[in-house]
Amino acid sequence: MEDKFIDLTVPGPTITPVSKPFWDALSQDEFVVQRCLDCTRWVFYPRNLCPHCWSNQLEWQQASGKARLKTWSIVHRPGHPAWQAVAPYVVAIVELEEGPSMMTHLLVDVKQKLDIGTPLELCLTKVNDRNMPFFRVVD
């Protein structure tokens, strides 16, 4: 299923100095998330300050790549025309095992029955020669 994304020519992510370590790790087939050294809570999306305790002591740490489904939507008409080549597709909010939530693509058939809490696993997927953090249902 992830093969359908490899030749897709779509705008890439906006990489900032704060998010660059995340994207660099993905390019090395690693999934890292920030963790606060003061309150020990995990943080996603990448940022300069911990949203829990306001500390600036955030460190990139290896994450498990495990998640649970929080909610999802089937996209039939993408916001950017280049995504039409793979529509319909499923976008979701997943809760990482470490705690934070993130928006992602689900590598599932749009007709597949999904439930809140469904276990998911990371599946790094090439889009425009860049690894993207997509998820699939755990078998």
N, C-alpha and C positions, 0 to 999 in steps of 0.2 A: 504494500500500500504506500509506503514512503517513497517508492520509486517515482511516483507521479509528480513529486515536487522538485526533482533534481534539475530539470531543464526549465523550470519556471523562472521567468525574468520579471521579478517584482522589486519594488523599492526595498532596500535593506533596512536593518534597524538603525536608529540614530545612536551612534556610539559617542558617549561623552567621556571625559576623564574619569568620572565616578563609575561608569558602567564598563569601561574598557577591560578591567580584570575579569569580569564575568564573560564577556565575548571572547577574550583571549583564551580563557580556560576551555570554553566550548570548542574552540578551534583545535585544542589539544585533546579532545574527547573526554574532558573532565567537566563535572557539574559542581560549581561552587556557589555558595551563598554567604552573604555577610553574617557575622555573629558578633554581638556586642561583648567585649571583654569585661565590661563592668556588670551588667545584669544577666549575661549569658544567653540572652534571647536571640533567636535568629531573625534576620531582617531581609525582606525582599519587597520591593524593588530596590536596586542599589541607590544608596544615598550617603550623605556625609555625617548625619547624626542618627543615633538610635531613636526610633519613634516611641520607645517605651520609657527610656530614662534620660534621653537627650545627651548621652555621652557621645564623644567623637572617637571613641576607641573601638572602631569596627574593624574586623579582620575577616578575610576571605577564608572559608573552610569548606572542605569537601562535604557535599550533601549526599544523602542516600539515593536520590532519584526515585523514591517511593512517594506516592501521593494518594489522595482520595478525592473523588469527584464531588464538588460543591454545587455547581450548576453548569448548564451548557445551553448552546443555541446552534441551530442549523442555519448556516449562511447560504442563501440561494442567490442573492445579488450582492456581491462584494463591493466594498467601498472603493476599491481600486480595480480598474478593468483587467489588469493582468491576472488577478486571482480567479477570474471567471473560468479559466482553463481547468481548474480543479473543483469548481463549485458543482453541486453543493458539498460543503464540508462542515465539520463540527468545531466550534471554538468553545472553550470551557474555562471556568475558574476552578483550579485544583488547589487543595490544601496539601502542601508538602508535609512529609512526615515530621519535619523539623518545626512546623508550625505556621510559617507564612503562607499566604495564598499567592498564586500567580495566574495570569491569563496565558492560554496556550492553545494549540491545535490538538485535537484528539484524533489519533489515527484509527478511526473506526468507520464502518459502513454507516451512512446516515440513517439506515433503517434498523440498526442494532438497538436493542432495548438497553437503556441506561438507567441507573438508579443513583440517587444521591448516596454517597458513601462508597461507590464502586471503587475497588482498589485499582490503582494505576501504576505504571512504571515509565520512567524516562526512556525515550527512544530518540536519540540524536538523529536529526533528519537533515540532509543536505538540501538547501534552497539557495540558488545562486552561488554555489560553492561555499556556502557558510553553514556550519552546523546550527540548527535551530532546536530549542528544547521542546519537542513535542512529546506527547504522552500516549500510551496505548493501555488497553484493559489488560490486567494481569490474567494469564490463562489459568 
